[in-house]
Amino acid sequence: MTAPVPAAGKTAAGTSRASSGAPSTAASADVDNARSPILSGFLGSLFMFIGSLGVGWLAPVSELRRLPLFIWMRTEAVGVGMCIVLLAVGGMLLVRAWLRLGQRVRHWGVGARKATMTAVVAWGLPMMFSVPLFSRDVYAYIGQGRLMVEGFNPYENGISALSNYFQLGADKMWTEAPVPYGQLFLWIEQFVVWSTNVQPEASIMLFRLAALVGIVLCIIYVPKLAELHGVNPHRALWLTAANPLFLTNFIASVHNDALMIGLALAGLYYCATKRVLVGLVLVTLSIAVKPITIVFLPFIGLLWAGKNAGWPRKFVFWALTAGISVGLLYAMSAVNGFGFGWINGLSAPGSIWIWYAPVGLVGLIVASISNAFGLDGWGLAKYVYDAGKVLALGIVAWQIFRGDYDRLMRRLTLAFAAVVFLAPMIQSWYVVWLIPLFAVTGIRDDWQVKALYFMVSFFMVYAISDQLEVFPYLQSQDLGLALALARNAAAIIALLFALYLIFLDPKTKQLFSKPDEPVTSRPVI
């Protein structure tokens, strides 16, 4: 599992900067004025923090709703409008800061790592104290924790089983839906709600601290995994941890995916360094947060079997890997007494679609055409969704049974990507699962890194316009701010900023265009 380390002097865009002599590891030699993009990104994150006070998600019972400042920012058109502008501009300013930081790197050495870590802290700090943005899943976590505290089985009961459940702030889709999370995260939810006595803001902060554990694990193990694969660890860290999607989804949105992927990356590292039992325990804990990382187990079995293993040996180690992992999960389920009820919860996301997911878009087209001819369009669309799942399973099986041992981690990454991109529903945090895996196995300085830039820009624009808490009835004499208008305004601002970055900004537009020089660094595993 080795590959060429990116050439010294390469920037994020794949273009060289002139430098005299051998590059120094000092920050001044590695990075040209990192302070400017770091401060710019901090300003963007600060704008997002202020914007969150007006259009972020608050629980109906939150005491913050009674404060005069929050009342003005959430109920007056001027206050809401200001927050929308700040949120949209701040989010895209963060994207630009990330791109510019990468451009200012002369050499991906220790100085680049220091600049990246400074950026992660500076950009993430305001988000730690923001009102939840772009998602209200954290309020579902609170409701599920309350189910546990009050003695309900969350695998059999939605949060509607609770009295005054609507005051918790969770999306209505969770009112009857079973929990799709594993045993470990159920315990975290229970502890948070018990320790805070269901106080929303205190609960959110504890869930953010749990997410922070996952972020720290990513920061530790992304460089380690990259080094194992001959990929520059400092560039991999910049691609992952300083990435705006990573920071907003894991800190501002408070998703448990941070802990899931952090544990999984740590586990993969130990499995790849011949400490398979330790790694397998960590990956199993990841599954016990969110079971999607069960996809990793067959590849861990192959790592354990070794490079020249024959088929009988592979099957033995697949069985051993599955037995240990399932045994640990069973032991945890025996402690809480809820069993493997999360399996039922996994079916819910598969029935939801979104227009920008390739399979979701094909299903929409099939449904629209079929309905025009008087057929059951959405019934036929479900066959499209099922076909996407079957294709994803086929790709996963192909990556498990075919391919070089030296490309094993890349094969895992491609299998995981198939599960994400062939689903009818893709959320921005699903994409963040993949970024560390691709970063540690090599993202080339050509169309591959450009695809990442476009993806980050797209999902930031979409997130900014999709999930805003704006009262649909909010009107003023001069300005109407119904929910649709607010979302459209946010989308237009963010989209115009993204178009500026891609086509007009003299600094960043070169990142999205074809480089003048050929790419010589191709760290692909």
Sequence and secondary structure as in RCSB ss.txt:
>XXXX:A:sequence
MTAPVPAAGKTAAGTSRASSGAPSTAASADVDNARSPILSGFLGSLFMFIGSLGVGWLAPVSELRRLPLFIWMRT
EAVGVGMCIVLLAVGGMLLVRAWLRLGQRVRHWGVGARKATMTAVVAWGLPMMFSVPLFSRDVYAYIGQGRLMVE
GFNPYENGISALSNYFQLGADKMWTEAPVPYGQLFLWIEQFVVWSTNVQPEASIMLFRLAALVGIVLCIIYVPKL
AELHGVNPHRALWLTAANPLFLTNFIASVHNDALMIGLALAGLYYCATKRVLVGLVLVTLSIAVKPITIVFLPFI
GLLWAGKNAGWPRKFVFWALTAGISVGLLYAMSAVNGFGFGWINGLSAPGSIWIWYAPVGLVGLIVASISNAFGL
DGWGLAKYVYDAGKVLALGIVAWQIFRGDYDRLMRRLTLAFAAVVFLAPMIQSWYVVWLIPLFAVTGIRDDWQVK
ALYFMVSFFMVYAISDQLEVFPYLQSQDLGLALALARNAAAIIALLFALYLIFLDPKTKQLFSKPDEPVTSRPVI
>XXXX:A:secstr
       TTB TTS B   SSS  SSHHHHBS THHHHHHHHHHHHHHHHHHHHHS   TT GGGGSHHHHHHHH
SHHHHHHHHHHHHHHHHHHHHHHHHHHHTBSS SHHHHHHHHHHHHHHHHHHHTS   S  HHHHHHHHHHHHHT
T  TTT  GGGSTTGGGG   GGGTT      HHHHHHHHHHHHHHTT HHHHHHHHHHHHHHHHHHHHHHHHHH
HHHTT  HHHHHHHHTT HHHHIIIIIS  THHHHHHHHHHHHHHHHTT HHHHHHHHHHHHTT GGGGGGHHHH
HHHHH TT  HHHHHHHHHHHHHHHHHHHHHHHHHHT TTTHHHHTTTGGG   TTSHHHHHHHHHHHHHHHTTS
 HHHHHHHHHHHHHHHHHHHHHHHHHSS GGGHHHHHHHHHHHHHHTSS   HHHHHHHHHHHHHH   TTHHHH
HHHHHHHHHHHHHHHH     TT B SS B  HHHHHHHHHHHHHHHHHIIIII TTTGGGGS  SS        
